[in-house]
Amino acid sequence: MRRLEGKVALISGTARGQGRAAALRFAAEGALVVGGDLLHEEAVETQRRIGREGGTALTPGPLDVTDEASVRAWAEAGAEAFGGIDIVYANAGAVRFGALTDQSYEDFTFTLRAELDSVWLTVRAAWPHLVESRGCVLTVGSTAGLTGSLTNRRTAHSASKGAVIALTRQLAAEGAPYGVRANCVSPGMVDTAGSRGNLLADDHPMREISRHIPLGRLGVPDDVVNAAVFLTSEEAAYITGANLVVDGGWSTVLPGATP
Ligand SMILES: NC(=O)c1ccc[n+]([C@@H]2O[C@H](COP(=O)([O-])OP(=O)(O)OC[C@H]3O[C@@H](n4cnc5c(N)ncnc54)[C@H](O)[C@@H]3O)[C@@H](O)[C@H]2O)c1
């Protein structure tokens, strides 16, 4: 028996990175995937790949997770096509890094909107369907929501990801009376198009730091998706309000002297 058989899963950010990996894997586990992304063509390509692999997916149209009407239309199209929603995986996000004194207020609010408001809007749009199905929420936090960093200047990103973790705990409280679970997965440094464009760029100091991950490698999208499948499956039926850190031990072990 596949682990998400027949579950309708709304996944944002399916054009690339962790969202594409999640869409492919959730479909392989039997889920009916409702994908969406600002990069619509790439998200449709993810849908095509799922189809070629024998899975079921829908990409209703270009999705902007910072736009209430867009998110609502996406969730409703998915619910209508597949008869409800069982899983909401709020993965999409975009970030502008910068220290407190370097960053414009516009870049701060851009990041909060793309990383925090987007999660609230996505969950809110799907919530009535989750209550109906006794479904579950999976949000994506980050080790940035748990620790500060001397190397990566990221006030907005730390604030938004810390808030996503806190929001998830509150969603667990508000969902429990309806049988709705809410959990967060917090990646450390994952090799994706997004991170290659900033923290893993050749000239970025974080690239060096990431070599000090205790388990000896960067994360790959499937490391996160493995946790996501578990948290959204029946195997996690008694888990809600958790923040599962997937970081190769990065945030739990203090850096020592280089051997
Ligand atoms: N890569 C990492 O190291 C890392 C670490 C911790 C947390 N995360 C989180 O994991 C999630 C996925 O990140 P990723 O590394 O796969 O990034 P990515 O940039 O490769 O993919 C993010 C996807 O979200 C989409 N997106 C961005 N803004 C959107 C919007 N307004 N509406 C719709 N789609 C939008 C992008 O087009 C892209 O397809 C994000 O929430 C990110 O903050 C990533």
The ligand as an SDF file (V2000), in Angstrom:
LIG
                    3D

 44 48  0  0  0  0  0  0  0  0999 V2000
   17.2500   25.4110   -0.1480 N   0  0  0  0  0  0  0  0  0  0  0  0
   17.5090   25.5800    1.1310 C   0  0  0  0  0  0  0  0  0  0  0  0
   18.6650   25.5030    1.5680 O   0  0  0  0  0  0  0  0  0  0  0  0
   16.3830   25.8410    2.1080 C   0  0  0  0  0  0  0  0  0  0  0  0
   16.6720   25.8280    3.4730 C   0  0  0  0  0  0  0  0  0  0  0  0
   15.6630   26.0500    4.3860 C   0  0  0  0  0  0  0  0  0  0  0  0
   14.3690   26.2710    3.9460 C   0  0  0  0  0  0  0  0  0  0  0  0
   14.1100   26.3060    2.6180 N   0  0  0  0  0  0  0  0  0  0  0  0
   12.7170   26.5180    2.2120 C   0  0  0  0  0  0  0  0  0  0  0  0
   12.2700   25.4530    1.3880 O   0  0  0  0  0  0  0  0  0  0  0  0
   11.2490   25.9230    0.5050 C   0  0  0  0  0  0  0  0  0  0  0  0
   11.5930   25.5390   -0.9140 C   0  0  0  0  0  0  0  0  0  0  0  0
   12.8310   26.1230   -1.2470 O   0  0  0  0  0  0  0  0  0  0  0  0
   13.7530   25.6350   -2.4680 P   0  0  0  0  0  0  0  0  0  0  0  0
   15.1250   25.5570   -1.9430 O   0  0  0  0  0  0  0  0  0  0  0  0
   13.1540   24.4570   -3.1520 O   0  0  0  0  0  0  0  0  0  0  0  0
   13.6860   26.9650   -3.3530 O   0  0  0  0  0  0  0  0  0  0  0  0
   13.5390   27.2320   -4.9110 P   0  0  0  0  0  0  0  0  0  0  0  0
   13.7700   28.6940   -5.0610 O   0  0  0  0  0  0  0  0  0  0  0  0
   14.3900   26.2860   -5.6940 O   0  0  0  0  0  0  0  0  0  0  0  0
   12.0010   26.8980   -5.1540 O   0  0  0  0  0  0  0  0  0  0  0  0
   10.9710   27.7210   -4.6360 C   0  0  0  0  0  0  0  0  0  0  0  0
    9.8020   27.6980   -5.6050 C   0  0  0  0  0  0  0  0  0  0  0  0
    8.8030   28.6000   -5.0850 O   0  0  0  0  0  0  0  0  0  0  0  0
    8.3290   29.3910   -6.1610 C   0  0  0  0  0  0  0  0  0  0  0  0
    7.8030   30.6590   -5.6760 N   0  0  0  0  0  0  0  0  0  0  0  0
    8.4790   31.6860   -5.1130 C   0  0  0  0  0  0  0  0  0  0  0  0
    7.6580   32.7120   -4.8380 N   0  0  0  0  0  0  0  0  0  0  0  0
    6.4190   32.3200   -5.2320 C   0  0  0  0  0  0  0  0  0  0  0  0
    5.1470   32.9440   -5.2300 C   0  0  0  0  0  0  0  0  0  0  0  0
    4.9740   34.1760   -4.7640 N   0  0  0  0  0  0  0  0  0  0  0  0
    4.0850   32.2410   -5.6860 N   0  0  0  0  0  0  0  0  0  0  0  0
    4.2420   30.9880   -6.1840 C   0  0  0  0  0  0  0  0  0  0  0  0
    5.4270   30.3470   -6.2420 N   0  0  0  0  0  0  0  0  0  0  0  0
    6.5030   31.0140   -5.7630 C   0  0  0  0  0  0  0  0  0  0  0  0
    9.5450   29.5950   -7.0520 C   0  0  0  0  0  0  0  0  0  0  0  0
    9.1800   30.0080   -8.3570 O   0  0  0  0  0  0  0  0  0  0  0  0
   10.1890   28.2200   -6.9910 C   0  0  0  0  0  0  0  0  0  0  0  0
    9.6960   27.3500   -7.9720 O   0  0  0  0  0  0  0  0  0  0  0  0
   11.1600   27.4390    0.7440 C   0  0  0  0  0  0  0  0  0  0  0  0
   10.1110   27.7000    1.6600 O   0  0  0  0  0  0  0  0  0  0  0  0
   12.5050   27.7580    1.3880 C   0  0  0  0  0  0  0  0  0  0  0  0
   12.4720   28.9150    2.1930 O   0  0  0  0  0  0  0  0  0  0  0  0
   15.0800   26.1010    1.6770 C   0  0  0  0  0  0  0  0  0  0  0  0
  1  2  1  0
  2  3  2  0
  2  4  1  0
  4  5  1  0
  4 44  2  0
  5  6  2  0
  6  7  1  0
  7  8  2  0
  8  9  1  0
  8 44  1  0
  9 10  1  0
  9 42  1  0
 10 11  1  0
 11 12  1  0
 11 40  1  0
 12 13  1  0
 13 14  1  0
 14 15  2  0
 14 16  1  0
 14 17  1  0
 17 18  1  0
 18 19  2  0
 18 20  1  0
 18 21  1  0
 21 22  1  0
 22 23  1  0
 23 24  1  0
 23 38  1  0
 24 25  1  0
 25 26  1  0
 25 36  1  0
 26 27  1  0
 26 35  1  0
 27 28  2  0
 28 29  1  0
 29 30  1  0
 29 35  2  0
 30 31  1  0
 30 32  2  0
 32 33  1  0
 33 34  2  0
 34 35  1  0
 36 37  1  0
 36 38  1  0
 38 39  1  0
 40 41  1  0
 40 42  1  0
 42 43  1  0
M  CHG  2   8   1  16  -1
M  END
$$$$
